[in-house]
Amino acid sequence: SDKAQCFISYTESGEVQALCITELRFDEVMARKSLHLRCLYAFKPASNDEWAEKFQLIKEFAKAEKCDLISFETSNPRIRSISKEIGAVEKSVNMILEV
């Protein structure tokens, strides 16, 4: 659909390697369209280069959809590191307070 997408990555042997659910968003105040990565699940190991390649495919999709940016949240240090290697920057920190 034009709201949510599911990207699936396969290993060379045809097994599901990773799954990513994305959502197209439009910020009315800033007048910006973005692609938000809602969740990313890895089922099989992948190298940093493979992850960078997967991010590139998602970036190409975002460009085709005329998005201004890609956003996501992560608590995974490896994903943060790979993201920074491909040019992502931290915009904010997500805080939680247990009740």
GIRA-V389439 format. One record per pair of residues at least 24 apart in sequence whose C-alpha atoms are under 8 Angstrom apart, sorted by the first residue. I is the first residue (numbers start at 1). J is the second residue. If there is no record, write none. Layout:
i->I j->J
i->I j->J
//
This chain:
i->16 j->43
i->16 j->44
i->17 j->42
i->17 j->43
i->17 j->44
i->17 j->45
i->17 j->46
i->18 j->42
i->18 j->43
i->18 j->44
i->32 j->67
i->32 j->68
i->33 j->66
i->33 j->67
i->33 j->68
i->33 j->69
i->34 j->62
i->34 j->67
i->34 j->68
i->34 j->69
i->34 j->70
i->34 j->71
i->35 j->62
i->35 j->67
i->35 j->69
i->35 j->70
i->35 j->71
i->36 j->70
i->36 j->71
i->36 j->72
i->37 j->70
i->37 j->71
i->37 j->72
i->37 j->73
i->38 j->72
i->48 j->82
i->51 j->82
i->52 j->82
i->52 j->83
i->52 j->86
//
